Amino acid sequence: MSRILVVEDEAAIAELISINLRHAGFEVTIAHTAEQAQAEIDGVLPELVVLDWMLPGQSGLALAKRWRGQARTRELPVIMLTARSEEVDMIAGLDAGADDYLSKPFSTNELLARIRAVLRRKAPEALDAVVELGGLRLDPATRRVSREGQEVKIGPTEFRLLHFLMTHPERVHSRAQLLDRVWGDHVFIEERTVDVHIKRLREALSPVQCARLIDTVRGAGYRFTQGAPALAG
């Protein structure tokens, strides 16, 4: 059972999150201040922290920065949950080390989905299953992609990108989401970099006639779809 630490000074919100997380099968500990949160972290590391920005004494932002700066907590997954919804605040939160950022008011279902996504990303060994879609076969254990026995020559970033798209088929992902899910923690690069790697991925898939499985959804992002004809181009 994954243990989640909820750091939230508003008791009603903390209880709402706690009830929903427990119902979803998580073990939950609540801290109402930065001092309590640090004491919990010093005791037993949780699998993930849901962290409010505005806390008595010390901000969640400062806590996240401290944890990222210490070897013991450097890899601790953190989702920042805050009423600060401006883009500059989101960037500050992510820059401080948060793995994800959710603004209040929020949907508990969305929070649960984001928690599961971060935990999956932090536990890549759980994603070692072979994926087969649209004629493509991707094996995370051997880092190989093939179609009908013909191997695809593919770079490491394109491999991670393809793996993510194939394990979330038909769902549209924005460039920002792909940067977060594929490039990982604390990586701040231009969103247009995603376009470059999508182009390289399509070029790699062209020899096996699967380039158009990577679909561009204009104005929204990209998806892996089996609805498009598997043609090169």
N, C-alpha and C positions, 0 to 999 in steps of 0.2 A: 504494500500500500504506500503510495507516494505521500510524503508529508509536506504540506504547504504552510508557510508562515504568512499570515495576513497582517500587514502593518497599516493600521487605519485608526485615526483618532476619533472618528465618529462612530459611536457604539452601534447605532442602528445599521449603518452600512456594513460594518465589520460582521455583525450577526447575520445579515442577509447573505453576504458572501460565504460565510462559514456554513450556513445551513445548506446552501446550494452545492458547495464543494463536498460536504459530507455525504449529501444525497448522491453525488456522482462517484462516491467511493474513495475520496481522499481523506487523509487524517489532517486535521486543521489545528493550528495554534494561532492565537491572536495576540498581537502586541499593539498597545495604543500610543506608545511614544517611541522615539528613536532609541532611548536608553533601554527600554524593554526589548526592542527588536535586537539591539546589539547583544544583550544578555542571552537571548534565545540562540542567536548565531554562535556565540562563544560556547554555548552548551553543546548543542547538536545541530549540525548543518541540515537544513531541510532540503528537499529536492527542488523547491522553487519558492520565491518570495513574491507576493503581491504587495507592492509598496506604494503608499500614498506619498505625494510630493510634500504637502503642507502638514508638518507634524510639530507638536510642542517641543521646544528646545533645539532640535536640529532637523533640518529638512531631509526628506527622502532623497533628494538629489545629492546631498552631502554624504548620506549613508551609502548610496550606490557607488559614488566615487571612491569612498574608503574601501569598500569591499573589492572593487576592481583593482585596487592598488595593493592588496594583500594576497600572498600566494595561496593561503587556505581557502579564500572566498573568491578567487579570481574567476573561476568557472561557474559560480553560483548563478542559476537562472533567475532573472528579475523581470517582472512585468510591472511597469509603473502605471498606477491608476490615479488620475488626478482631474480636478476641475479646470486645470490650465490647459486650454484646448487650442491655443494659437500655434501656428507652425513653428515659430521660434522656440516655444516651450518644448514641443515635441523633439526638435533637434537637440535642445539642451539635455533633455532626458535620455535620449539615445546616446548622445555624446558622453554622458556621465557613465554609461555602461548598461543601461536597460536593454533587455532583449526585445521588448515590445512596449507599446505605449497606448493606453486606452483612456479616453476622456470620459468624464462624468457629464451628464447621466449616461449610464452604460447598460447594456443588456447582459444579464447573467449568463445567458447561453453563449454570447459572443466571448465573454471572459473565459468560460470553460473551454471553448474551442481554441482560444489563443493559448491557454495553459497547456492543453494537450499538444498543440503544435510546437511550442517551445520545448516541452519535455521530449517530444519525438526528435527534434533537431539536436537536443543535447545527448540523445542516446542513439547514435547512428547504428549501433550493433543490432537494434531492433528493426532496422530497415535493410537487412541483408538478403531478404527474399528476392528471388528472381522475378522480374516483371516482364510480362509478354502482352503487348498491345499493338494493334495495327500491323502485325507481321514482324514487329521488332522484338528482340529479346535482349533485355538488359540484366546483367549479372553483377550486382554490387560487390560480391566477394572477390571476383576475378577482374573487376573493372573492365568488362568486355561488353560490347554491343554488337549484335549480329542480326542478319535477316536470312533465313533459310540457309544457314551455315556460312554465309558470307560476312566476314568481320568488317565492322565499321571502324575506321581510324578516327579517333576522337580525343580531343584534349581534355585535361582534368576539369576545367571549369565547364566546358560544354557537357561533359559527362554528368556533373552534379546538376546542371540545369535540366538536362534531359531526364534524369532520374526523378527530379522533383515534379516535372510536368507529367511524366508517365504515371506517377503515383497519385496524381490529382487530375485525372483526365476529365476533359470537357469543362473544367472550371477555368474562368478567365482570371488571370493574375496580372495586376498592374506592374509596371517596372519597379516601383517602390517595394511592392510585396516580394518580387523576385530577388531584389537586392537583399532584403532582410532574410528570406528563407534560404537562398542559395549561397550568397556570398558570406553570410554569417555575421557574427557579432562585431560591432564597433567598426565596421567598414563603411567609410563615407566616400563614395565615388559618384560620378555623374550618372544619372539614370540612363543617359544615352549609351552608356557602356553596355547595358543590357541588349540594346539593338545590335551592337557589334557582335556579341556572343551568339545571339539568335541567328544572325547571318552566317557565322562560322558553323553553327550547329546544322543549319540547313545545307550548307555546302558539304559537311561531313556525311549527311544522310542522303545526298543526291545520288551517289553511286548505287545505292540499294533502293532507289525510287521511293523514298519515304520523306522527302523534304517537306511536302505539303501537309504532313501530319502536324507540323508546327504551324498553327494558324494565328494570323494577326487579326485581332478584333479592334477595328479602327476606333481610336479615342479611348480605348479601355486597357488594352494590353495583349497578352498572348495566352494560348491554351494548346494543349495536346488534344487533337480530335481525330477520331476515326471516320468522321462524316465526310471529311475532305478527301478527294481522290489522292491516292498515294503515288504521286508523280513527281519526278524531279523538276526543279525549277525554283 
